[in-house]
Amino acid sequence: MTKKSFYILLLISTLFTSCIPIKDLVYLQDKNSSEEQGKIAVVESKPYRLQVNDIINIDIKAIDPKLVSIFNTTETSSASGKTESTLYFNGFTVDDHGNIRMPIVGEINVIGYTLEEVRIIIEKKLLEEYFKSEANIFVTVKLAGFRYTINGEVVSTGTKTLFKEHVTILEAIANAGDITTVGDRKAVTVIRQTPTGVELHDIDLTDVNVLKSPYYYLQPNDYVYVKPLRQKTWGTGQTGIQSVGTIITLLSLATTVYLILKN
């Protein structure tokens, strides 16, 4: 094999091995084209059940605001917008025993309950012990923001907070600035804390069938990790132009060293 043929073969092989294919960058591809195309059903999001260290915001209203003012914190009873720090310091934190402590009402066990179930518990307790039905008590219970942590090959890592009840993994990634070019969209790991232990699951975001995954909808406090592709460690470039530039640089260096040693 001549040197010219060797260099051409080296160039072609490097281009094929170092460049990132477009199929590795596109989300939600239909990899099994069939008559079922377009009929993918998104899995329903299951109601979140409260865990230790969750922070919830409880707002109680009535026909006469003075009747319920003592049950609300100063910030939650105000009409102004609530910042994340305000909700953190004035919300109700689920303690190690699964309880929250409300003014006057005292401790209420909420561990393992949904937000709707907690609302019903509080409303029932208020009507039984403090108010009559004529007071028209209206109770709202929400999480103090949907918190999750994302790390790895995304533009912006860290703990994020979205003020939504339901968040998909695609929304979470978009909120982090999207996955970088060298991020592996085919093996995104979701780490989830459950009452029975920690669950780890890899999902393929390039496959449209991810919409059927129970991990498509995140849960509060989930940890998302995006692994790097092999191209990142090779350092040969992410595109064809970058790869060619790398090869030219290496060949120029090799030629220079050869000429210096020859002389």
KOLNUSE-712691 format. One line per 2 residues: number of its first residue (from 1); their letters; for each residue y, z, x of N, C-alpha, C. Coordinates in nm, 4 decimals. Atoms other than C-alpha are relative to their C-alpha. Last residue first. Layout:
REM KOLNUSE-712691
NUM	A	Y/Z/X/Y/Z/X/Y/Z/X | ...
REM end
This chain:
REM KOLNUSE-712691
263	NK	-0.0938/0.0180/-0.1092/1.6858/0.8160/1.7851/-0.0058/0.1158/0.0993 | 0.0353/0.1227/-0.0727/1.3740/0.8188/1.5711/0.0914/-0.0206/0.1207
261	LI	0.1160/-0.0258/-0.0849/1.4252/1.1817/1.4698/-0.0368/-0.1214/0.0843 | -0.0402/-0.0976/-0.1029/1.7794/1.1122/1.3464/-0.1181/0.0266/0.0947
259	LY	-0.0827/0.0687/-0.0985/1.6689/0.7935/1.1690/0.0408/0.0948/0.1129 | 0.0834/0.0935/-0.0762/1.3838/0.9748/0.9921/0.0797/-0.0676/0.1113
257	VT	0.0824/-0.0801/-0.0910/1.6057/1.2655/0.8867/-0.0846/-0.0904/0.0886 | -0.0892/-0.0562/-0.1018/1.8588/1.0231/0.7385/-0.0789/0.0793/0.1040
255	TA	-0.0391/0.1089/-0.0909/1.5890/0.8269/0.5576/0.0873/0.0523/0.1129 | 0.1166/0.0322/-0.0821/1.4393/1.1449/0.4091/0.0333/-0.1090/0.1012
253	LS	0.0214/-0.1098/-0.0941/1.7812/1.2614/0.2927/-0.1160/-0.0302/0.0929 | -0.1084/0.0077/-0.0988/1.8573/0.9234/0.1359/-0.0163/0.1077/0.1070
251	LL	0.0291/0.1129/-0.0886/1.5165/0.9238/-0.0316/0.1069/-0.0140/0.1087 | 0.1123/-0.0366/-0.0856/1.5766/1.2727/-0.1692/-0.0328/-0.1110/0.0992
249	TI	-0.0458/-0.1026/-0.0942/1.9222/1.1805/-0.3018/-0.1108/0.0386/0.0979 | -0.0852/0.0679/-0.0986/1.7913/0.8594/-0.4554/0.0487/0.0993/0.1050
247	IT	0.0862/0.0773/-0.0896/1.5121/1.0541/-0.6246/0.0810/-0.0685/0.1089 | 0.0728/-0.0942/-0.0854/1.7528/1.3104/-0.7691/-0.0857/-0.0740/0.1015
245	GV	-0.0952/-0.0556/-0.0955/1.9845/1.0399/-0.8996/-0.0672/0.0953/0.0968 | -0.0261/0.1048/-0.0989/1.6912/0.8583/-1.0586/0.0955/0.0510/0.1066
243	SQ	0.1189/0.0115/-0.0842/1.5886/1.1822/-1.2304/0.0195/-0.1042/0.1092 | 0.0036/-0.1152/-0.0893/1.9400/1.2483/-1.3598/-0.1179/-0.0083/0.0960
241	IG	-0.1082/0.0167/-0.0979/1.9611/0.8952/-1.4973/0.0012/0.1151/0.0988 | 0.0366/0.1028/-0.0977/1.6225/0.9248/-1.6667/0.1040/-0.0162/0.1084
239	TQ	-0.0064/0.1367/0.0522/1.7158/1.2515/-1.8341/-0.0390/-0.0983/0.1091 | 0.0406/-0.0041/0.1390/1.6372/1.6205/-1.7756/-0.0007/-0.1376/-0.0649
237	GT	-0.0917/0.0608/0.0952/1.6451/1.6114/-1.4009/-0.0563/0.0004/-0.1405 | -0.0159/0.1427/-0.0274/1.4090/1.6705/-1.1107/0.0947/-0.0683/-0.0963
235	GW	-0.1336/0.0301/-0.0508/1.4483/2.0492/-1.1073/0.0235/-0.1460/0.0305 | 0.0119/0.1117/-0.0939/1.0738/2.1075/-1.1363/0.1351/-0.0363/0.0595
233	TK	0.0435/-0.0507/-0.1300/1.1323/2.4534/-1.2835/-0.0140/-0.1123/0.1024 | -0.1032/-0.0892/-0.0537/1.3426/2.3211/-1.5740/-0.0383/0.0490/0.1394
231	QR	-0.1041/0.0773/-0.0678/1.1121/2.0253/-1.6330/0.1077/0.0883/0.0618 | 0.0326/0.0101/-0.1424/0.8278/2.2685/-1.7102/0.1085/-0.0749/0.0767
229	LP	0.0929/0.1085/-0.0313/0.9931/2.3491/-2.0420/-0.0266/-0.0031/0.1504 | -0.0500/0.1201/-0.0669/1.1576/2.6884/-2.0947/-0.1105/-0.1041/0.0157
227	KV	0.0509/0.0197/-0.1349/1.0415/2.9390/-2.3597/0.0600/-0.1256/0.0642 | 0.0206/0.1432/-0.0211/1.2533/3.0279/-2.6621/-0.0391/-0.0225/0.1463
225	YV	-0.0023/0.0402/-0.1409/1.2212/3.3943/-2.7634/-0.0348/-0.1480/0.0128 | 0.0379/0.1404/-0.0170/1.3127/3.5279/-3.1075/0.0131/-0.0369/0.1476
223	YD	-0.0378/0.0436/-0.1354/1.3153/3.9027/-3.1771/-0.0529/-0.1422/0.0182 | 0.0919/0.0898/-0.0715/1.3106/4.0098/-3.5431/0.0576/-0.0351/0.1369
221	NP	0.0471/-0.0586/-0.1260/1.5340/4.3057/-3.6386/-0.1073/-0.0837/0.0692 | -0.0929/-0.0775/-0.0830/1.5858/4.1870/-3.9967/-0.0711/0.0635/0.1188
219	QL	-0.0255/-0.1290/0.0604/1.3187/3.9419/-4.1124/0.0965/0.0769/0.0893 | -0.0002/-0.1182/-0.0847/1.3092/3.5745/-4.0272/0.0161/0.1253/-0.0850
217	YY	-0.1060/-0.0939/0.0359/1.2129/3.3031/-4.2726/-0.0113/0.1215/0.0907 | -0.1160/0.0891/0.0144/1.0062/3.0335/-4.1019/0.1224/0.0811/-0.0429
215	YP	-0.1014/-0.0389/-0.0973/0.7705/3.3118/-3.9899/0.1210/-0.0926/-0.0048 | -0.0600/-0.1267/0.0442/0.5513/3.2873/-4.2998/0.1072/0.0496/0.0964
213	SK	0.0351/-0.1194/-0.0771/0.4996/2.9227/-4.1959/0.0648/0.1258/-0.0581 | 0.1030/-0.0748/0.0718/0.5144/2.6500/-4.4595/-0.0327/0.1330/0.0682
211	LV	-0.0591/-0.0479/0.1250/0.8456/2.5095/-4.3346/-0.0986/0.0827/-0.0818 | -0.0504/-0.1338/-0.0293/0.6823/2.4869/-3.9907/0.0642/0.0609/-0.1258
209	NV	0.0846/-0.0999/0.0652/0.4940/2.1937/-4.1431/0.0404/0.1429/0.0332 | -0.0559/-0.0303/0.1313/0.7858/1.9709/-4.0424/-0.0809/0.1068/-0.0728
207	DT	0.0934/0.0380/0.1059/0.6651/1.9892/-3.6815/0.0566/0.0440/-0.1351 | -0.0035/0.1460/0.0082/0.9260/1.9918/-3.4037/-0.0899/-0.0523/-0.1108
205	LD	-0.1154/0.0433/0.0785/0.9904/2.3613/-3.4652/0.0133/-0.1513/-0.0066 | -0.0406/0.1304/-0.0511/0.6408/2.4550/-3.3525/0.1130/-0.0535/-0.0869
203	ID	-0.0153/0.1049/0.0999/0.5811/2.8256/-3.4138/0.0567/-0.1252/0.0657 | -0.0679/0.1197/-0.0495/0.4423/3.0950/-3.1861/0.0073/-0.1038/-0.1105
201	HL	0.0463/0.1261/0.0561/0.3597/3.4350/-3.3375/0.0830/-0.1139/0.0572 | -0.0543/0.1105/-0.0781/0.3753/3.7895/-3.2065/-0.0560/-0.1302/-0.0550
199	EV	0.0629/0.1299/0.0173/0.3281/4.0889/-3.4396/0.0710/-0.1036/0.0870 | -0.0814/0.1148/-0.0389/0.4089/4.4497/-3.3453/-0.0805/-0.1291/-0.0164
197	GT	-0.0067/0.0352/-0.1413/0.2463/4.7375/-3.5303/0.0875/-0.1224/0.0238 | 0.1329/-0.0080/-0.0617/0.1219/4.8445/-3.8736/0.0016/-0.0355/0.1485
195	PT	0.0535/-0.1364/0.0096/0.4656/4.9298/-4.0205/-0.1356/0.0169/0.0683 | 0.0469/-0.0303/0.1355/0.5915/4.5951/-3.8881/-0.0516/0.1435/-0.0039
193	QR	0.0473/-0.1373/0.0146/0.7989/4.4964/-3.5841/-0.0373/0.0251/-0.1453 | -0.0394/-0.0726/0.1210/0.8244/4.1204/-3.5443/-0.0625/0.1399/-0.0023
191	IV	0.0583/-0.1332/-0.0160/0.8236/3.9058/-3.2316/0.0531/0.0871/-0.1131 | -0.0647/-0.0993/0.0860/0.8852/3.5365/-3.3043/-0.0752/0.1316/0.0159
189	TV	0.0703/-0.1237/0.0327/0.7932/3.2997/-3.0223/0.0864/0.0914/-0.0864 | -0.1019/-0.1037/0.0141/0.9185/2.9414/-3.0113/-0.0690/0.1264/-0.0508
187	AK	0.0602/-0.1335/-0.0145/0.6430/2.7136/-2.8837/0.1091/0.1058/0.0016 | 0.1358/-0.0009/0.0540/0.7080/2.3496/-2.9716/-0.0667/0.1371/0.0075
185	RD	-0.0072/-0.0106/0.1458/1.0854/2.3689/-2.9310/-0.1385/0.0077/-0.0641 | 0.1230/0.0500/0.0612/1.0435/2.4368/-2.5591/0.0032/0.0244/-0.1509
183	GV	0.0708/-0.0990/0.0801/1.3946/2.4743/-2.4179/-0.1191/-0.0620/-0.0701 | 0.1231/-0.0404/-0.0689/1.5027/2.2366/-2.1397/-0.0730/0.1120/-0.0734
181	TT	0.0855/0.1165/-0.0215/1.7584/2.0552/-2.3554/-0.1330/0.0382/0.0633 | -0.0436/0.0899/-0.1059/1.9059/2.3851/-2.4706/-0.0999/-0.1146/0.0172
179	ID	0.0862/-0.0062/-0.1185/1.8131/2.5368/-2.8058/0.0509/-0.0999/0.1032 | 0.1119/0.0929/-0.0108/2.0987/2.5652/-3.0557/-0.0790/0.0227/0.1294
177	GA	-0.0475/0.1180/-0.0724/2.4348/2.7494/-3.0303/-0.1053/-0.1059/0.0235 | -0.0003/-0.0296/-0.1438/2.2971/3.0933/-3.1200/0.0401/-0.1220/0.0822
175	NA	-0.1015/-0.1024/-0.0207/2.3937/3.0491/-3.4867/0.0100/0.0404/0.1468 | -0.1298/0.0678/0.0089/2.1933/2.7250/-3.4836/0.1137/0.0988/0.0247
173	IA	-0.0164/0.0761/-0.1240/1.8920/2.9220/-3.3615/0.1338/-0.0729/0.0005 | -0.0187/-0.0971/-0.1086/1.9249/3.1767/-3.6427/0.0251/-0.0711/0.1329
171	EL	-0.1357/-0.0535/0.0125/1.9749/2.9013/-3.8994/0.0297/0.0971/0.1132 | -0.0911/0.1078/-0.0381/1.6618/2.7244/-3.7763/0.1454/0.0450/-0.0095
169	IT	-0.0040/0.0046/-0.1461/1.4694/3.0518/-3.7875/0.0907/-0.1109/0.0499 | 0.1115/0.0757/-0.0558/1.5617/3.0903/-4.1521/0.0123/-0.0022/0.1520
167	VH	-0.0362/0.0812/-0.1164/1.7925/3.3689/-4.2694/-0.1250/-0.0711/0.0498 | 0.1145/0.0747/-0.0513/1.7820/3.5405/-4.6111/0.0478/-0.0924/0.1129
165	EK	0.1224/-0.0710/0.0346/2.0168/3.8147/-4.7303/-0.1230/-0.0674/0.0590 | 0.0796/0.0717/0.0986/2.3228/3.6853/-4.5504/-0.1247/0.0815/-0.0297
163	FL	-0.0170/-0.0694/0.1273/2.5960/3.8494/-4.3446/-0.0596/-0.0852/-0.1116 | -0.0429/0.0930/0.1037/2.4657/3.7302/-4.0112/0.0097/0.0767/-0.1315
161	TK	-0.0051/-0.0537/0.1355/2.4441/3.9568/-3.7081/0.0537/-0.1061/-0.0940 | -0.0914/0.0657/0.0929/2.3370/3.8460/-3.3616/-0.0059/0.0692/-0.1361
159	TG	0.0230/-0.0465/0.1369/2.1794/4.0340/-3.0720/0.1077/-0.0571/-0.0908 | -0.0484/-0.1318/0.0378/2.1879/3.8369/-2.7478/-0.0364/0.0367/-0.1427
157	TS	0.1035/-0.1010/0.0228/2.1606/3.4825/-2.6179/0.0636/0.1309/-0.0467 | -0.0569/-0.1341/0.0042/2.4136/3.2007/-2.6577/-0.1080/0.1016/-0.0351
155	VV	-0.1347/0.0008/-0.0572/2.3173/2.8461/-2.5574/0.0581/0.1407/0.0083 | -0.0985/0.0314/0.1027/1.9459/2.8945/-2.6121/0.1382/0.0125/0.0628
153	EG	-0.0747/0.1244/-0.0173/1.6637/2.8790/-2.3589/0.0828/-0.0364/-0.1237 | 0.0659/0.1172/-0.0566/1.5503/3.2408/-2.3574/0.0935/-0.1190/0.0067
151	NI	-0.0062/0.0059/-0.1459/1.6699/3.5145/-2.5890/-0.0714/-0.1255/0.0478 | 0.0538/0.1272/-0.0473/1.7426/3.5793/-2.9565/0.0228/-0.0101/0.1505
149	TY	-0.0271/0.0220/-0.1419/1.7899/3.9170/-3.1230/-0.0664/-0.1293/0.0433 | 0.1151/0.0503/-0.0736/1.8189/3.9693/-3.4979/0.0411/-0.0218/0.1452
147	RF	-0.0026/-0.0036/-0.1467/2.0516/4.1558/-3.7330/-0.1298/-0.0564/0.0575 | 0.1338/0.0443/-0.0414/2.1112/4.0698/-4.0997/0.0019/-0.0132/0.1517
145	GA	0.0115/0.1187/-0.0843/2.4205/4.2697/-4.1927/-0.1436/-0.0289/0.0387 | -0.1272/0.0122/-0.0707/2.4638/4.6232/-4.3221/-0.0074/-0.1157/0.0989
143	LK	0.0090/-0.0294/-0.1429/2.1685/4.5744/-4.5563/0.1372/-0.0187/0.0631 | 0.0184/0.1138/-0.0895/2.2652/4.5789/-4.9205/-0.0211/0.0489/0.1426
141	VT	0.0609/-0.0397/-0.1272/2.2527/4.8206/-5.2148/-0.0248/-0.1251/0.0837 | 0.0328/0.1140/-0.0854/2.4831/4.7835/-5.5166/-0.0551/0.0509/0.1329
139	VF	0.0353/-0.0278/-0.1390/2.4974/5.0432/-5.7936/-0.0362/-0.1299/0.0726 | 0.0438/0.1266/-0.0594/2.6797/5.0056/-6.1281/-0.0220/0.0230/0.1496
137	IN	0.0168/-0.0022/-0.1455/2.7142/5.3166/-6.3416/-0.0530/-0.1351/0.0486 | 0.0234/0.1370/-0.0510/2.8278/5.2408/-6.6958/-0.0047/-0.0029/0.1535
135	AE	-0.0844/0.0166/-0.1193/2.9691/5.5876/-6.7632/-0.0134/-0.1386/0.0603 | -0.1311/0.0518/0.0387/2.8270/5.5687/-7.1168/0.0916/-0.0239/0.1198
133	SK	0.0055/0.1463/0.0011/2.4763/5.6065/-6.9683/0.1344/-0.0615/-0.0350 | 0.0593/0.0506/0.1220/2.5557/5.9682/-6.8873/0.0061/-0.1527/0.0020
131	FY	-0.0784/0.0787/0.0944/2.6182/6.0850/-6.5354/-0.0779/-0.0288/-0.1269 | -0.1453/-0.0091/-0.0149/2.5112/6.3396/-6.2730/0.0806/-0.0717/-0.1086
129	EE	-0.0539/-0.1268/-0.0483/2.1426/6.4311/-6.2770/0.1528/0.0116/-0.0049 | 0.0760/-0.1177/0.0423/1.9425/6.1731/-6.4707/0.0714/0.1298/0.0334
127	LL	-0.0034/-0.0106/0.1458/2.1942/5.8892/-6.4508/-0.0719/0.1251/-0.0497 | -0.1365/-0.0285/0.0434/2.2538/5.9393/-6.0789/0.0080/0.0212/-0.1506
125	KK	-0.0309/-0.1381/-0.0382/1.8825/5.9644/-6.0018/0.1397/0.0388/-0.0462 | 0.0734/-0.0898/0.0888/1.8058/5.6454/-6.1974/0.0347/0.1459/0.0290
123	EI	-0.0606/0.0102/0.1331/2.0780/5.4505/-6.0173/-0.0667/0.0974/-0.0982 | -0.1306/-0.0673/-0.0027/1.9589/5.5713/-5.6794/0.0638/0.0008/-0.1381
121	II	0.0212/-0.1429/-0.0246/1.5942/5.4820/-5.7443/0.1318/0.0759/-0.0062 | 0.0519/-0.0587/0.1243/1.6840/5.1436/-5.8999/-0.0186/0.1509/0.0142
119	RV	-0.1076/0.0016/0.0998/1.8999/5.0482/-5.6020/-0.0448/0.0687/-0.1296 | -0.0897/-0.1100/-0.0363/1.6253/5.1554/-5.3614/0.1152/0.0088/-0.1004
117	EE	0.0676/-0.1245/0.0382/1.3790/4.9276/-5.5428/0.0861/0.1216/0.0321 | -0.0053/-0.0093/0.1457/1.6216/4.6360/-5.5180/-0.0653/0.1288/-0.0487
115	LT	-0.1359/-0.0387/0.0369/1.6700/4.6956/-5.1464/0.0139/0.0162/-0.1515 | -0.0933/0.1123/-0.0063/1.2939/4.6884/-5.0951/0.1382/0.0495/-0.0402
113	YG	-0.0502/0.0522/0.1265/1.1056/5.0112/-5.0252/0.0874/-0.1236/0.0244 | 0.0990/0.0847/0.0642/0.8922/5.0855/-4.7189/0.0439/-0.0580/-0.1327
111	IV	0.0861/0.0748/-0.0913/1.1072/5.3779/-4.6094/-0.1045/-0.0804/-0.0785 | -0.0123/0.1436/0.0259/1.3630/5.4725/-4.8768/-0.0947/-0.0832/0.0861
109	NI	0.0966/0.0730/-0.0820/1.3246/5.8498/-4.9143/0.0029/-0.1477/-0.0364 | 0.0807/0.0885/0.0830/1.6433/5.9996/-5.0583/-0.0934/-0.0771/0.0921
107	EG	0.0945/0.0908/-0.0635/1.8185/6.2962/-4.9037/-0.0799/-0.0809/-0.1027 | 0.0905/-0.0532/-0.1011/2.1276/6.4529/-5.0618/-0.0939/-0.1057/0.0550
105	VI	0.1386/0.0305/0.0388/2.2835/6.3411/-5.3904/-0.0991/0.0603/0.0982 | 0.0370/-0.0664/0.1252/2.6177/6.5125/-5.3220/-0.1489/-0.0180/-0.0311
103	PM	-0.0838/-0.1110/0.0459/2.7049/6.2671/-5.0431/-0.0447/0.0496/-0.1379 | -0.1176/0.0409/0.0753/2.4055/6.0504/-4.9489/0.0828/0.1226/-0.0391
101	RI	-0.0716/-0.1149/0.0566/2.1512/6.1219/-4.6775/0.1286/-0.0482/-0.0643 | -0.1438/0.0136/-0.0178/1.8956/5.8492/-4.6004/0.0645/0.1213/-0.0662
99	NG	-0.0966/-0.0436/0.1008/1.5256/5.9145/-4.5497/0.1416/-0.0451/0.0347 | -0.0111/0.1008/0.1051/1.2368/5.7421/-4.3697/0.1004/0.0347/-0.1079
97	HD	0.0870/-0.0395/0.1110/1.1400/6.0470/-4.1659/0.0071/-0.0989/-0.1165 | 0.1390/0.0062/-0.0450/1.2807/5.8996/-3.8442/-0.0996/0.0389/-0.1083
95	DV	0.0381/-0.0862/-0.1124/1.6141/5.8371/-4.0171/-0.1495/-0.0110/0.0313 | 0.1329/-0.0528/0.0326/1.7221/5.5393/-4.2294/-0.0481/0.0809/0.1204
93	TF	0.1076/0.0338/-0.0932/2.0931/5.4984/-4.1556/-0.1307/0.0656/-0.0427 | 0.1021/-0.1049/0.0048/2.3470/5.4996/-4.4392/-0.1194/-0.0428/0.0846
91	GN	0.1190/0.0281/0.0780/2.6575/5.2935/-4.3707/-0.0969/0.1171/0.0041 | -0.0124/-0.0544/0.1345/2.9920/5.4291/-4.2558/-0.1185/-0.0318/-0.0900
89	FY	-0.0409/-0.1402/-0.0013/2.9619/5.3935/-3.8787/0.0041/0.0619/-0.1391 | 0.0870/-0.0802/-0.0859/2.7561/5.0721/-3.8761/0.0356/0.1487/-0.0102
87	LT	0.1273/-0.0198/0.0684/2.9305/4.9187/-4.1766/-0.0940/0.0878/0.0831 | -0.0252/-0.0883/0.1144/3.2676/4.9712/-4.0119/-0.1294/0.0300/-0.0741
85	SE	-0.0112/-0.1365/-0.0524/3.1400/4.8220/-3.6844/0.0251/0.1004/-0.1128 | 0.1325/-0.0468/-0.0410/3.0194/4.5087/-3.8654/0.0052/0.1432/0.0509
83	TK	0.0432/0.0559/-0.1258/3.3522/4.4658/-4.0410/-0.1368/0.0567/0.0352 | 0.0733/-0.0938/-0.0853/3.4037/4.5377/-4.4094/-0.0428/-0.0713/0.1277
81	GS	0.1223/0.0527/-0.0581/3.6702/4.3555/-4.6052/-0.0639/0.0984/0.0959 | -0.0179/0.0859/-0.1166/3.9204/4.5588/-4.8006/-0.1347/-0.0451/0.0543
79	AS	0.0148/0.1401/0.0408/3.8536/4.6856/-5.1524/0.0137/-0.0939/0.1185 | -0.1218/0.0784/-0.0107/3.7901/5.0400/-5.0406/-0.0271/-0.1445/-0.0354
77	ST	-0.0693/-0.0006/0.1271/3.4989/5.2420/-5.1744/0.1281/-0.0806/0.0040 | 0.0733/0.0785/0.0971/3.2737/5.1465/-4.8858/0.0698/-0.0035/-0.1341
75	ET	-0.0055/0.1434/-0.0273/3.5331/5.2565/-4.6308/-0.0689/-0.0816/-0.1078 | -0.1365/0.0526/0.0116/3.6002/5.6043/-4.7669/0.0046/-0.1504/0.0127
73	TN	-0.0783/-0.0294/-0.1197/3.2327/5.6824/-4.8231/0.1364/-0.0647/-0.0159 | -0.0242/0.1097/-0.0935/3.1097/5.6690/-5.1785/0.0718/0.0509/0.1237
71	FI	0.1300/0.0502/-0.0473/2.9515/5.9449/-5.3854/0.0146/-0.1109/0.1032 | 0.0597/-0.0999/-0.0880/3.2797/6.1374/-5.4227/-0.1344/-0.0465/0.0568
69	SV	-0.0648/0.0043/-0.1320/3.4548/5.8280/-5.5579/-0.0660/0.0965/0.0979 | 0.0994/0.0311/-0.1032/3.2042/5.7992/-5.8438/0.0584/0.0031/0.1412
67	LK	0.1275/-0.0673/0.0252/3.3936/5.9626/-6.1286/-0.0986/-0.0181/0.1156 | -0.0079/-0.1379/-0.0502/3.7333/5.8636/-5.9895/-0.1326/0.0728/-0.0163
65	PD	0.0335/-0.0083/-0.1432/3.6447/5.4949/-6.0329/0.0014/0.1422/0.0547 | -0.1038/-0.0823/-0.0627/3.6421/5.5348/-6.4155/-0.0353/0.0181/0.1472
63	IA	-0.1210/0.0338/0.0759/3.4412/5.2489/-6.5614/0.1198/0.0764/0.0559 | 0.0070/-0.0468/0.1385/3.1863/5.3029/-6.2831/0.1291/-0.0404/-0.0696
61	KI	-0.1176/0.0236/0.0833/3.1071/5.1760/-5.9335/-0.0243/0.0537/-0.1409 | 0.0191/-0.0477/0.1373/2.8666/5.2826/-5.6599/0.1306/-0.0177/-0.0768
59	DI	-0.1281/-0.0024/0.0705/2.8415/5.0972/-5.3276/-0.0255/0.0357/-0.1462 | 0.0171/-0.0344/0.1416/2.5550/5.1573/-5.0874/0.1377/0.0130/-0.0637
57	NI	-0.1295/-0.0263/0.0611/2.5480/4.9859/-4.7463/-0.0218/0.0234/-0.1488 | -0.0280/0.0630/0.1284/2.2226/5.0033/-4.5570/0.1365/0.0436/-0.0519
55	ID	-0.1254/-0.0515/0.0552/2.1457/5.0653/-4.1914/0.0283/-0.0741/-0.1304 | -0.0760/0.0959/0.0791/1.7885/5.0243/-4.0691/0.1262/0.0675/-0.0523
53	NV	-0.1202/0.0473/-0.0700/1.6905/5.2795/-3.8044/0.0728/-0.1134/-0.0712 | -0.0805/-0.0996/-0.0709/1.3402/5.3341/-3.9542/0.1116/-0.0694/0.0787
51	QL	0.0675/-0.0693/-0.1088/1.2187/5.0529/-4.1768/0.0960/0.1000/0.0631 | -0.0792/-0.0769/-0.0958/1.3196/4.9044/-4.5097/-0.0870/0.0736/0.1016
49	RY	0.0226/-0.1417/0.0267/1.1023/4.6485/-4.6833/0.0603/0.0820/0.1138 | 0.0097/-0.0850/-0.1181/1.2295/4.2907/-4.6838/-0.0158/0.1457/-0.0416
47	PK	-0.1026/-0.1053/-0.0061/1.1553/4.0849/-4.9922/-0.0232/0.0896/0.1220 | 0.0432/-0.1251/0.0608/0.9272/3.7901/-4.9085/0.1114/0.1047/0.0113
45	SE	-0.0316/-0.1177/-0.0806/1.0920/3.4550/-4.8391/-0.0415/0.1259/-0.0740 | -0.0998/-0.0908/0.0560/0.9166/3.1742/-5.0188/0.0199/0.1206/0.0917
43	VV	0.0590/-0.1280/0.0384/0.7371/2.9113/-4.8113/0.1103/0.0931/-0.0506 | -0.0451/-0.1096/-0.0844/0.9097/2.5730/-4.8157/-0.0601/0.1309/-0.0506
41	AI	-0.0579/-0.1111/0.0759/0.7022/2.3073/-4.9869/0.0377/0.1130/0.0949 | 0.0204/-0.1279/-0.0674/0.6447/1.9837/-4.7964/0.0721/0.1095/-0.0783
39	KG	0.0452/-0.0978/0.0988/0.6373/1.6968/-5.0449/-0.0292/0.1357/0.0636 | -0.1079/-0.0358/0.0889/0.8459/1.4478/-4.8461/-0.0377/0.1039/-0.1032
37	QE	-0.1292/-0.0105/-0.0664/0.5413/1.2891/-4.6863/0.1098/0.0309/-0.1028 | -0.0577/-0.1309/0.0294/0.2285/1.3651/-4.8868/0.1367/0.0178/0.0641
35	ES	-0.0632/0.0067/0.1303/0.1388/0.9967/-4.8928/0.0676/0.1315/-0.0370 | 0.0934/0.0241/0.1080/0.0712/1.0192/-4.5226/0.0771/-0.0082/-0.1304
33	SN	-0.0544/0.0871/0.1034/0.2415/1.0474/-4.1849/-0.1071/-0.0311/-0.1033 | 0.1169/0.0528/0.0699/0.0924/1.3371/-3.9941/0.0463/-0.0839/-0.1178
31	KD	0.0971/0.0453/-0.0989/0.3564/1.4203/-3.7336/-0.1280/-0.0545/-0.0623 | 0.1212/0.0169/0.0797/0.6412/1.4402/-3.9842/-0.1061/-0.0603/0.0910
29	QL	0.0561/0.1338/0.0052/0.9077/1.5697/-3.7464/-0.1247/-0.0017/-0.0895 | 0.0610/0.0314/0.1301/1.0938/1.8901/-3.8259/-0.0478/-0.1447/-0.0106
27	YV	0.0573/-0.1004/0.0892/1.3220/1.9160/-3.5203/-0.0682/-0.0650/-0.1207 | -0.0331/0.0189/0.1417/1.3777/1.6474/-3.2562/-0.0721/0.1038/-0.0854
25	LD	-0.1339/-0.0511/0.0287/1.3847/1.7464/-2.8884/0.0362/-0.0036/-0.1481 | -0.0016/-0.1435/-0.0293/1.0216/1.7121/-2.7787/0.1334/0.0648/-0.0361
23	KI	0.0831/-0.0692/0.0992/0.9901/1.3752/-2.9540/-0.0055/0.1499/0.0239 | -0.0803/-0.0270/0.1182/1.2856/1.2510/-2.7477/-0.0797/0.0759/-0.1038
21	PI	0.0123/0.0977/0.1084/1.0750/1.2823/-2.4338/0.0820/0.0403/-0.1215 | 0.0422/-0.0683/0.1216/1.2098/1.5059/-2.1527/-0.0058/-0.1014/-0.1138
19	CS	-0.0882/0.0183/0.1145/1.2234/1.3170/-1.8234/-0.0586/0.0694/-0.1233 | -0.1136/-0.0920/-0.0001/1.0376/1.4681/-1.5301/0.0899/-0.0140/-0.1213
17	TF	0.0395/-0.1412/-0.0003/0.6861/1.3250/-1.5575/0.1176/0.0945/-0.0143 | 0.0876/-0.0329/0.1120/0.7595/0.9675/-1.6631/-0.0318/0.1485/-0.0083
15	LT	-0.0692/0.0208/0.1263/1.0623/0.9221/-1.4401/-0.0851/0.0447/-0.1176 | -0.0974/-0.1084/0.0169/0.8850/1.0784/-1.1443/0.0737/-0.0119/-0.1319
13	SI	0.0732/-0.1227/0.0332/0.5861/0.8473/-1.1860/0.0957/0.1166/-0.0217 | 0.0536/0.0097/0.1365/0.8080/0.5388/-1.1995/-0.0678/0.1299/-0.0416
11	LL	-0.1102/0.0012/0.0949/1.0113/0.6327/-0.8908/-0.0500/0.0019/-0.1435 | -0.0570/-0.1345/0.0018/0.7059/0.7281/-0.6866/0.1120/0.0102/-0.1032
9	LI	0.0950/-0.0845/0.0721/0.5347/0.4009/-0.7770/0.0519/0.1426/-0.0123 | -0.0073/0.0414/0.1408/0.8446/0.2054/-0.6723/-0.0917/0.0877/-0.0854
7	YF	-0.1253/-0.0509/0.0553/0.8656/0.4022/-0.3470/0.0138/-0.0348/-0.1481 | 0.0097/-0.1447/0.0093/0.4980/0.3404/-0.2701/0.1252/0.0596/-0.0649
5	SK	0.0833/-0.0299/0.1168/0.5259/-0.0287/-0.3476/-0.0109/0.1504/-0.0225 | -0.0765/0.0411/0.1182/0.8164/-0.0614/-0.1039/-0.0773/0.0336/-0.1270
3	KT	-0.0979/-0.1050/0.0285/0.6317/0.1387/0.1608/0.0786/-0.0314/-0.1262 | -0.1235/0.0080/-0.0775/0.3407/-0.0997/0.1396/0.0946/0.1130/-0.0377
1	M	-0.1191/0.0000/0.0841/0.0000/0.0000/0.0000/0.1246/0.0000/0.0879
REM end
